[in-house]
Amino acid sequence: MDKKKSKIKSALPKDSNPLFIQDRGPAQLIRAKHVVPWGTQTNGKRPDESMGALAPYFVERAEGCRFLDTEGRWFIDYRSALGPIILGYNHPEVQKAVREQLDKGVVFSLASPLEYEVAEHLTRLIPGIEQARFLKSGNEANQASIRMARAYTGRDVIVTCGYHGHGDWFSCGTGHKEEWAWPREGNGVPAALDALVHNVAYSDQEGLAEVFKKRGDEIAALIMVPHDWGRSDGKSFVEQARALTTKHSSLLVFDQILTGFRLGLAGAQEYFGVIPDLSTYGKAVANGYPLAVFGGRREYMSALDQVMITTTHAGETLSLAAAKATLRVMESEPVFDHIRQMGSRLMEGFNALANQVGLSAESTGLPQAPAFSFSDDPDIDQAQRHIFFKELLRQGVFPSRMFLMSYSHKEDDVRETLAAMEKAFKVLAREQ
């Protein structure tokens, strides 16, 4: 290993992988880990203890694009609660709708009119959705779409592309494995299921064509994230997916749990000009309230006549009221133009700052969710990112692998972030 690589890599703690961190840290975190595995409910929210005292561990409250941690520190948040916060924390119109509904009730013995009102809104906005049903999480919505596809086609094999949740149907299979995939061995999923699932990497057109050539007549559905945020585009891959599933009478499912309402109001359908058979949405649809959607053409949704997908809280009214208000704001205000503009300014500013200090770092992906590359060498990239993000935390900016922009990120927030990035780049340059 050359001296430069050795020096920069040494800046990264050996135990920086949160999967292998033992109980330690501030009293709150130790207390949480004693009764809650991981200390939290979501893998993406596990604290990065490699950042030491600079890392926030628990959030007290949030407003707009900022949160207050339990140590009394405010941070500009670019994780956006892992994606749900598209309008901003505590958005007044969404909160008002929820408070008004709270006085009416949360769950009833029969359906609420909100169920069909929100479904009507979605069918009007999103091409390809003629009917919609609700659940509480993206994992459930994706699982429901797979059950329906298998029931409709009478086939068992599924092709996956991207992350789709923690269900048995996804936590198995053959083919490509992403770096975030859990170890296959010992994960509690029967090995017999591997023959029913094949994993393909995003944009691997050759691999996708090959699996359909070999097993096309067995494939019930291809479920895919329509856009990989680290890339600038994927139109040809999405078009190929549509052509192959049509040719083999398989269903095409767009998992838009994360991309939904960030690519645009009408989703990937509008962005790529490709209409899937089924779509799933979550996260941003209710600006953080727990709601997920699966929907598609009536022909495919009719599979619910024979597929039992039912849960008591799917029609919970506070989340539906939040969704109704969120959709109304996104439709009536320049939410998407603003998100793109702020993301573009952040990307351009990052590139200019990197150039000033003579580093090869650059912004990647789309403005809605900018990513940042520090080196083509994975080890150097990881180590430099660690230094850079640590300095951002010191300056009150909460970074993320993808900076998920929201409607609440304003020009002043971006300027403050770029000022923090300027300081972080100077620190990084000194480490070279």
C-alpha positions as CSV (number, residue, x, y, z in Angstrom):
1,M,0.0,0.0,0.0
2,D,1.4,3.4,-0.9
3,K,2.1,6.0,1.8
4,K,-0.7,8.3,0.8
5,K,-3.3,5.5,0.9
6,S,-1.9,4.2,4.2
7,K,-2.1,7.6,5.8
8,I,-5.7,8.4,4.7
9,K,-6.9,4.9,5.5
10,S,-5.5,5.1,9.1
11,A,-7.9,8.0,9.7
12,L,-10.8,5.5,9.6
13,P,-11.4,3.6,12.9
14,K,-11.0,-0.1,12.5
15,D,-14.4,-0.7,14.2
16,S,-16.3,1.8,12.1
17,N,-18.8,-0.8,10.7
18,P,-21.9,-0.3,13.0
19,L,-22.8,-4.0,12.6
20,F,-19.9,-4.9,14.9
21,I,-19.9,-2.1,17.5
22,Q,-20.2,-3.3,21.1
23,D,-22.0,-1.6,23.9
24,R,-20.3,1.6,24.8
25,G,-20.8,5.4,24.4
26,P,-23.0,7.9,26.2
27,A,-25.3,6.7,29.0
28,Q,-28.4,7.1,26.7
29,L,-27.0,4.8,24.1
30,I,-25.9,2.2,26.6
31,R,-29.3,2.3,28.3
32,A,-31.1,1.9,24.9
33,K,-28.9,-1.1,23.8
34,H,-29.7,-2.9,27.1
35,V,-33.4,-3.2,26.2
36,V,-33.5,-2.5,22.4
37,P,-31.3,-4.6,20.0
38,W,-29.1,-2.1,18.1
39,G,-30.5,0.7,20.4
40,T,-33.0,1.6,17.6
41,Q,-35.6,0.0,15.3
42,T,-34.0,0.7,11.9
43,N,-30.7,-0.3,10.6
44,G,-30.2,3.1,8.8
45,K,-30.7,4.9,12.1
46,R,-28.0,3.0,14.0
47,P,-25.6,5.6,15.3
48,D,-22.1,5.9,13.8
49,E,-20.1,5.6,17.0
50,S,-16.9,6.0,15.0
51,M,-17.6,9.7,15.0
52,G,-17.2,9.8,18.7
53,A,-18.8,12.7,20.7
54,L,-19.6,14.6,17.5
55,A,-22.3,12.1,16.5
56,P,-25.9,12.7,17.6
57,Y,-27.5,9.6,18.9
58,F,-31.1,10.6,19.7
59,V,-33.4,13.3,18.4
60,E,-35.4,15.4,20.8
61,R,-37.5,17.3,18.2
62,A,-37.3,18.6,14.6
63,E,-38.5,21.6,12.6
64,G,-38.1,22.3,8.8
65,C,-34.8,20.7,7.7
66,R,-33.2,20.7,11.2
67,F,-33.3,18.5,14.3
68,L,-32.4,19.0,17.9
69,D,-30.5,16.2,19.5
70,T,-30.8,15.2,23.2
71,E,-27.5,17.0,23.9
72,G,-29.1,20.3,22.8
73,R,-27.4,20.6,19.4
74,W,-29.2,21.6,16.2
75,F,-28.2,20.0,12.9
76,I,-29.2,20.6,9.3
77,D,-30.5,17.2,8.4
78,Y,-29.7,15.7,5.0
79,R,-30.9,12.2,5.9
80,S,-34.5,13.4,6.0
81,A,-35.5,10.5,8.3
82,L,-34.3,8.1,5.7
83,G,-36.5,9.7,3.0
84,P,-40.0,10.3,4.4
85,I,-39.5,14.0,5.1
86,I,-40.0,15.7,1.7
87,L,-41.8,18.8,2.8
88,G,-40.0,19.3,6.1
89,Y,-40.4,18.3,9.7
90,N,-43.5,19.6,11.4
91,H,-44.9,21.0,8.2
92,P,-47.9,23.3,9.2
93,E,-50.5,22.1,6.7
94,V,-49.7,18.5,7.3
95,Q,-49.8,19.0,11.1
96,K,-53.0,20.9,10.9
97,A,-54.7,18.1,9.0
98,V,-53.5,15.5,11.5
99,R,-54.7,17.5,14.5
100,E,-58.1,18.0,12.9
101,Q,-58.4,14.3,12.2
102,L,-57.2,13.4,15.7
103,D,-60.4,14.9,17.2
104,K,-62.5,12.8,14.9
105,G,-60.7,9.5,15.6
106,V,-57.8,7.3,14.6
107,V,-59.3,3.9,13.7
108,F,-62.9,2.8,13.4
109,S,-65.0,-0.3,13.0
110,L,-65.5,0.6,9.3
111,A,-63.5,2.4,6.6
112,S,-62.9,6.1,6.7
113,P,-63.7,8.2,3.6
114,L,-60.1,9.2,3.7
115,E,-59.2,5.8,2.3
116,Y,-61.0,6.4,-1.0
117,E,-60.2,10.1,-1.0
118,V,-56.4,9.5,-0.9
119,A,-56.7,6.6,-3.4
120,E,-58.6,8.9,-5.8
121,H,-55.8,11.5,-5.5
122,L,-53.1,8.9,-6.2
123,T,-55.0,7.5,-9.2
124,R,-55.4,10.9,-10.7
125,L,-51.7,11.8,-10.2
126,I,-49.8,8.6,-11.1
127,P,-50.0,6.9,-14.5
128,G,-50.6,3.2,-14.2
129,I,-52.4,3.3,-10.9
130,E,-56.1,2.7,-11.3
131,Q,-56.6,1.2,-7.8
132,A,-54.6,1.5,-4.6
133,R,-54.5,-0.1,-1.2
134,F,-52.7,1.0,1.9
135,L,-50.3,-0.6,4.4
136,K,-47.9,0.8,7.0
137,S,-44.4,0.1,5.6
138,G,-42.6,-0.2,2.3
139,N,-41.6,-3.7,3.3
140,E,-45.3,-4.7,3.5
141,A,-46.2,-3.0,0.2
142,N,-43.4,-4.7,-1.7
143,Q,-44.4,-8.1,-0.1
144,A,-48.0,-7.5,-1.1
145,S,-47.0,-6.7,-4.7
146,I,-45.0,-10.0,-5.0
147,R,-47.9,-12.0,-3.5
148,M,-50.3,-10.5,-6.1
149,A,-47.9,-11.0,-9.0
150,R,-47.5,-14.7,-8.1
151,A,-51.2,-15.1,-7.7
152,Y,-52.0,-13.3,-11.0
153,T,-49.4,-15.1,-13.1
154,G,-49.5,-18.5,-11.4
155,R,-45.7,-18.4,-11.4
156,D,-43.2,-18.5,-8.5
157,V,-39.9,-17.0,-9.6
158,I,-39.1,-13.4,-8.8
159,V,-36.3,-11.1,-10.1
160,T,-35.2,-8.3,-7.8
161,C,-33.1,-5.2,-8.5
162,G,-32.3,-3.0,-5.6
163,Y,-33.3,-3.1,-1.9
164,H,-36.9,-4.1,-1.2
165,G,-37.1,-4.8,2.6
166,H,-36.5,-7.6,5.0
167,G,-39.0,-10.2,3.9
168,D,-38.0,-13.8,3.3
169,W,-38.9,-13.5,-0.3
170,F,-36.1,-10.8,-0.7
171,S,-33.6,-12.1,1.9
172,C,-32.6,-15.0,-0.3
173,G,-31.9,-15.8,-3.9
174,T,-29.0,-16.2,-6.4
175,G,-27.1,-13.7,-8.5
176,H,-25.8,-10.3,-7.7
177,K,-25.5,-9.2,-4.1
178,E,-25.2,-5.5,-3.1
179,E,-22.7,-4.4,-0.5
180,W,-25.5,-3.7,2.0
181,A,-26.9,-7.3,1.7
182,W,-27.0,-9.2,4.9
183,P,-25.0,-12.5,5.0
184,R,-27.0,-15.2,3.4
185,E,-25.9,-17.9,5.7
186,G,-27.7,-18.0,9.1
187,N,-30.2,-15.2,8.3
188,G,-33.2,-17.4,9.2
189,V,-34.4,-17.8,5.6
190,P,-34.8,-21.4,4.3
191,A,-32.3,-22.3,1.6
192,A,-35.1,-23.8,-0.5
193,L,-36.3,-20.3,-1.3
194,D,-33.0,-19.4,-3.2
195,A,-34.2,-21.2,-6.3
196,L,-37.2,-18.8,-6.5
197,V,-35.4,-15.5,-6.5
198,H,-32.7,-14.0,-8.7
199,N,-30.9,-10.7,-8.0
200,V,-29.7,-8.4,-10.7
201,A,-27.6,-5.3,-10.3
202,Y,-29.0,-2.0,-11.5
203,S,-28.1,-1.2,-15.1
204,D,-26.8,-4.7,-15.7
205,Q,-28.7,-5.1,-19.0
206,E,-26.7,-8.2,-20.0
207,G,-27.5,-9.9,-16.7
208,L,-31.2,-9.0,-16.9
209,A,-31.5,-10.3,-20.4
210,E,-29.7,-13.6,-19.4
211,V,-32.1,-14.4,-16.5
212,F,-35.1,-13.8,-18.6
213,K,-33.7,-15.9,-21.4
214,K,-33.2,-18.8,-19.0
215,R,-36.2,-18.5,-16.8
216,G,-38.6,-16.0,-18.5
217,D,-41.6,-18.3,-18.6
218,E,-41.2,-19.0,-14.8
219,I,-40.9,-15.4,-13.8
220,A,-43.9,-13.9,-12.0
221,A,-42.4,-10.4,-11.6
222,L,-39.4,-8.2,-11.8
223,I,-39.4,-5.8,-8.9
224,M,-36.9,-3.0,-9.3
225,V,-36.0,0.4,-7.9
226,P,-36.6,2.5,-11.1
227,H,-33.6,4.7,-10.3
228,D,-30.3,4.2,-8.5
229,W,-29.6,7.5,-6.8
230,G,-25.9,7.2,-7.3
231,R,-26.3,7.4,-11.1
232,S,-27.4,10.2,-13.4
233,D,-29.9,8.1,-15.3
234,G,-31.1,4.6,-16.1
235,K,-33.6,5.1,-18.8
236,S,-32.4,2.3,-21.2
237,F,-32.3,-0.2,-18.3
238,V,-35.9,0.7,-17.3
239,E,-37.0,0.4,-20.9
240,Q,-35.4,-2.9,-21.2
241,A,-37.1,-4.1,-18.0
242,R,-40.5,-3.1,-19.5
243,A,-39.8,-4.9,-22.8
244,L,-38.6,-8.1,-21.2
245,T,-41.5,-8.4,-18.7
246,T,-44.0,-7.7,-21.5
247,K,-42.4,-10.3,-23.8
248,H,-42.6,-13.0,-21.1
249,S,-45.9,-12.0,-19.6
250,S,-44.3,-11.2,-16.3
251,L,-45.3,-8.2,-14.2
252,L,-43.1,-5.1,-13.8
253,V,-43.2,-3.7,-10.3
254,F,-41.6,-0.3,-9.5
255,D,-40.5,-0.1,-5.9
256,Q,-40.8,3.7,-5.4
257,I,-40.6,3.6,-1.6
258,L,-37.6,6.0,-1.8
259,T,-37.8,7.5,-5.3
260,G,-41.5,8.2,-5.1
261,F,-42.3,11.9,-5.1
262,R,-38.6,12.8,-5.4
263,L,-38.3,12.0,-9.1
264,G,-41.5,14.0,-9.6
265,L,-45.1,14.1,-8.7
266,A,-46.0,11.4,-11.1
267,G,-43.0,9.3,-10.1
268,A,-40.7,7.2,-12.3
269,Q,-43.6,6.7,-14.7
270,E,-43.3,10.3,-15.8
271,Y,-39.6,10.6,-15.4
272,F,-38.8,7.6,-17.6
273,G,-41.9,7.4,-19.7
274,V,-42.4,3.8,-18.7
275,I,-45.6,2.5,-17.0
276,P,-45.2,-0.5,-14.7
277,D,-47.9,-3.0,-13.9
278,L,-47.7,-2.4,-10.1
279,S,-46.1,0.3,-8.1
280,T,-45.3,0.7,-4.4
281,Y,-44.9,3.9,-2.5
282,G,-44.0,4.9,1.1
283,K,-41.8,7.3,3.0
284,A,-42.6,10.7,1.4
285,V,-46.3,9.9,0.6
286,A,-47.4,11.2,4.0
287,N,-44.3,13.4,4.9
288,G,-43.2,11.0,7.6
289,Y,-46.4,9.5,8.9
290,P,-46.5,5.7,8.6
291,L,-48.2,4.9,5.3
292,A,-47.4,2.8,2.3
293,V,-49.2,2.3,-1.0
294,F,-49.4,-0.5,-3.5
295,G,-51.4,-0.1,-6.6
296,G,-51.7,-0.7,-10.3
297,R,-54.2,-1.5,-13.1
298,R,-57.5,-3.0,-12.1
299,E,-56.7,-6.2,-13.9
300,Y,-53.7,-6.9,-11.6
301,M,-55.3,-5.5,-8.4
302,S,-58.1,-8.0,-8.9
303,A,-55.7,-10.6,-7.6
304,L,-56.8,-9.3,-4.1
305,D,-60.0,-11.3,-4.6
306,Q,-57.9,-14.4,-3.9
307,V,-54.9,-13.0,-2.0
308,M,-55.6,-12.3,1.6
309,I,-53.7,-9.0,2.4
310,T,-55.4,-7.4,5.3
311,T,-54.2,-5.6,8.5
312,T,-56.1,-3.6,11.1
313,H,-54.1,-0.3,10.9
314,A,-53.8,0.0,7.1
315,G,-56.6,2.5,7.1
316,E,-55.4,4.5,10.2
317,T,-56.7,8.0,9.6
318,L,-53.9,10.2,10.9
319,S,-51.5,9.0,8.3
320,L,-54.2,9.2,5.6
321,A,-54.9,12.8,6.6
322,A,-51.2,13.6,6.5
323,A,-51.0,12.0,3.0
324,K,-54.0,14.0,1.7
325,A,-52.4,17.2,2.9
326,T,-48.9,16.2,1.6
327,L,-50.2,15.4,-1.8
328,R,-52.2,18.7,-1.9
329,V,-49.0,20.7,-1.1
330,M,-46.9,18.8,-3.6
331,E,-49.5,19.4,-6.3
332,S,-50.1,23.1,-5.6
333,E,-46.6,24.3,-4.8
334,P,-43.3,24.2,-6.7
335,V,-41.9,21.4,-4.4
336,F,-40.0,19.5,-7.1
337,D,-38.5,22.5,-8.8
338,H,-37.3,23.8,-5.4
339,I,-35.8,20.5,-4.4
340,R,-33.9,20.2,-7.7
341,Q,-32.6,23.8,-7.5
342,M,-31.3,23.4,-3.9
343,G,-29.7,20.1,-4.8
344,S,-28.1,21.5,-7.9
345,R,-26.6,24.4,-5.8
346,L,-25.2,22.0,-3.3
347,M,-23.6,19.8,-6.0
348,E,-22.1,22.8,-7.9
349,G,-20.8,24.3,-4.6
350,F,-19.2,21.0,-3.6
351,N,-17.5,20.6,-6.9
352,A,-16.2,24.2,-6.8
353,L,-14.8,23.7,-3.3
354,A,-13.1,20.4,-4.2
355,N,-11.5,22.2,-7.1
356,Q,-10.3,25.0,-4.9
357,V,-8.3,22.7,-2.7
358,G,-7.1,20.5,-5.6
359,L,-9.0,17.3,-4.6
360,S,-10.6,15.0,-7.2
361,A,-13.9,14.7,-5.2
362,E,-17.0,15.3,-7.1
363,S,-20.8,15.2,-6.7
364,T,-22.7,12.4,-8.4
365,G,-26.3,11.4,-9.0
366,L,-29.3,13.6,-9.3
367,P,-29.9,16.9,-7.5
368,Q,-32.9,15.5,-5.6
369,A,-30.5,13.2,-3.7
370,P,-26.8,14.2,-4.3
371,A,-24.1,11.8,-3.5
372,F,-20.4,12.6,-3.2
373,S,-17.4,10.6,-4.4
374,F,-13.9,11.3,-3.0
375,S,-11.8,8.7,-4.8
376,D,-12.1,5.8,-7.3
377,D,-10.2,3.7,-4.7
378,P,-12.9,2.3,-2.3
379,D,-10.6,2.4,0.7
380,I,-9.5,6.0,0.1
381,D,-13.1,7.0,-0.7
382,Q,-14.4,5.6,2.6
383,A,-11.6,7.2,4.7
384,Q,-11.9,10.6,3.1
385,R,-15.6,10.5,3.5
386,H,-15.2,9.7,7.2
387,I,-13.0,12.8,7.7
388,F,-15.2,15.0,5.7
389,F,-18.4,13.9,7.4
390,K,-16.8,14.2,10.8
391,E,-16.1,17.8,10.1
392,L,-19.6,18.4,8.8
393,L,-20.9,17.1,12.1
394,R,-18.6,19.5,14.0
395,Q,-20.2,22.4,12.0
396,G,-23.8,21.3,12.7
397,V,-24.5,19.5,9.4
398,F,-25.9,15.9,9.6
399,P,-24.6,14.2,6.5
400,S,-25.8,11.1,4.6
401,R,-24.5,8.8,1.9
402,M,-27.2,10.4,-0.2
403,F,-28.2,14.0,0.7
404,L,-32.0,13.7,0.6
405,M,-33.2,17.2,-0.3
406,S,-36.5,18.4,1.0
407,Y,-38.8,21.4,0.3
408,S,-37.6,22.8,3.6
409,H,-34.0,23.1,2.6
410,K,-33.7,26.8,1.7
411,E,-31.0,28.9,0.2
412,D,-29.6,29.9,3.6
413,D,-29.4,26.2,4.6
414,V,-27.5,25.4,1.5
415,R,-25.1,28.3,2.0
416,E,-24.5,27.3,5.6
417,T,-23.9,23.7,4.4
418,L,-21.4,24.9,1.8
419,A,-19.6,27.0,4.4
420,A,-19.3,23.8,6.5
421,M,-18.1,21.9,3.5
422,E,-15.4,24.5,2.8
423,K,-14.0,23.9,6.3
424,A,-14.2,20.2,5.9
425,F,-12.3,20.3,2.6
426,K,-9.5,22.3,4.2
427,V,-9.2,19.7,6.9
428,L,-9.3,16.9,4.3
429,A,-6.6,18.7,2.2
430,R,-4.3,18.8,5.2
431,E,-4.6,15.0,5.5
432,Q,-3.1,14.5,2.0
